[in-house]
């Protein structure tokens, strides 16, 4: 079985979040590196490296991840990736993978789209018990309505 693994900030080298994302990537690779049945490639920026991997193979990608995926993912059986939900990055990557019918160990694109928006998430779980929520318009904050909501729902801000 052939796997592709990547983490978004470890490709684009976003220094402000590289520590967390890079650590997640490294730990996933360490886990996969000990399984003989798997062939594992991982995408990484040329400024980074991961030590102590015996079987996982790095592929340098410094930018244009989506184009690289469109051209190369057909040779993989499974893809594991970590990407932020902001700016629909996770959704776009998931969609590319789904369009090529590659299996992924991640949420589907519909779920990714819903979870990237608090309003879409809220609307999709409307039948599920959830924390009482009061939508407050920024330009029309009414402290009396907020206080009444807190009292009625026995909640806090």
N, C-alpha and C positions, 0 to 999 in steps of 0.2 A: 504494500500500500504506500502510495506516495503522497506526502503532506507538504503543504506550503504554509508557513507561519510568518506573520508579520505584525508589527505594531506601528501605528501611524507616525508618532513623533520620532521613532527611531529611524524612519526613512527620511523625513523632512528635517531632522535634527533641530527640533524646537527645544532649545535649552531650558526654557521655563518649565517644561513638563517632562523632560527627558528622563529624569531620575525614576519617577513612578512607572512610566510606560516601559522604559528599558528594563527595569527590574521584573515587571510582569512577563515580558518577552523572554528574558533570560531564564526565569523559573520554568516556564512552559517548555522551553528547549531542553533544559536539564532533565525534565521528566521524560520527554520523548527520546532523548539521546540513549537511554538505556534499554529501549525496546527494539530488539533485533529485527522484528518483522516490518518495521517502518523505515522508509526512506524519507528523510526530512530536509527540505531546503528552507531557508529563512531569508527574508529581505531585510537589508540594513544599510544605513548610510555609510559611505566610505570613511567618515571620521570616527566611526565606532567599531568595536569588536567585542566578541564574547569569548572568553577563555574557557578552557577545560571542556570543550565539546569534542567528542571523538568521531561521531558519525554525522551530526547535523552540518549541512553545508551552507555557507553564506552566499548570498547573491547581492551584489551592490546595486542599490537603486537610490539615487540622490534626489530625484524629483519625478514628477509625472507618473505617480503610482498607478492611476487609473489606466493610462495608456499601456504601461507595462503589463498590467493584469489582462487587459483585452488581448494582448498579443501572446501571452504565455500561460495562462491558467489552464488551458485545455490539457496540459500534460500532467495535471495533478488529480488525485482522487478526492482529496479532502483539503479544505482550507480552514485554518484557525487564524482569526485576526482580532486585533484590539484597535478600536478607533473611537474618537469622540463623536457624540451625537450632534454637537453644534455644527451649524452650517450644512446640515444634512450629509456630513462626510460618511458616517456609518451607513446611512441609507444608500448612498451612491455606490459605495464599495459592494455592499450586499447585492444591489441590483445587478452589477456587472457579473458577479459570481452566479447569481440565479439565471441570468440571461444565457450563460454558457452551460447551464445544468450541472454545475460542479457542486458536490456536497460540501456543506460548511458546518462547522461546529460553532454556531452563532444563531441569533434570532433571524427570522425572515425579514424581508424588506418592509412588509406592511407593519410588523411589530416595531421595527426600527423607526419608521415614519411616525407612528403613534407616540412612541416613547420620547421622541425628540420635542414634543410639544406638551406642555402641562395641560392645556385646554383639551387637546385630543385625548390625552390619557384620562383626564377626568370624565370626559364624555363617553369614553369606551368602558369605563367601569361604573357607570351610573347605577347599575343594578346590584353592585357589590357594596357591602357595608364599608363605609369609609369615614374618615375624620370629617366632622361637620365643617363646611367651607362657606365662607362669605366672600363673594366677588366684590371688591371695592374699586370703584373708579378713582383713579389718581386725582383727577381734577374736581372730584365731588366727595370728599371724605367726610362722613357724618359720624362723629364720635358717639352720638346717642344710639345710632343703629348698630354700631360695633359693640357697644356696652350691652345692648339688649340681646344681641346674638350670643355673646359670651354667657350672659345669665341664662338664656333659654337652653343652651347646649351644654352648660356646665363645662366649659372649655376655657382655654386661655390663648393668649397671642404668643 
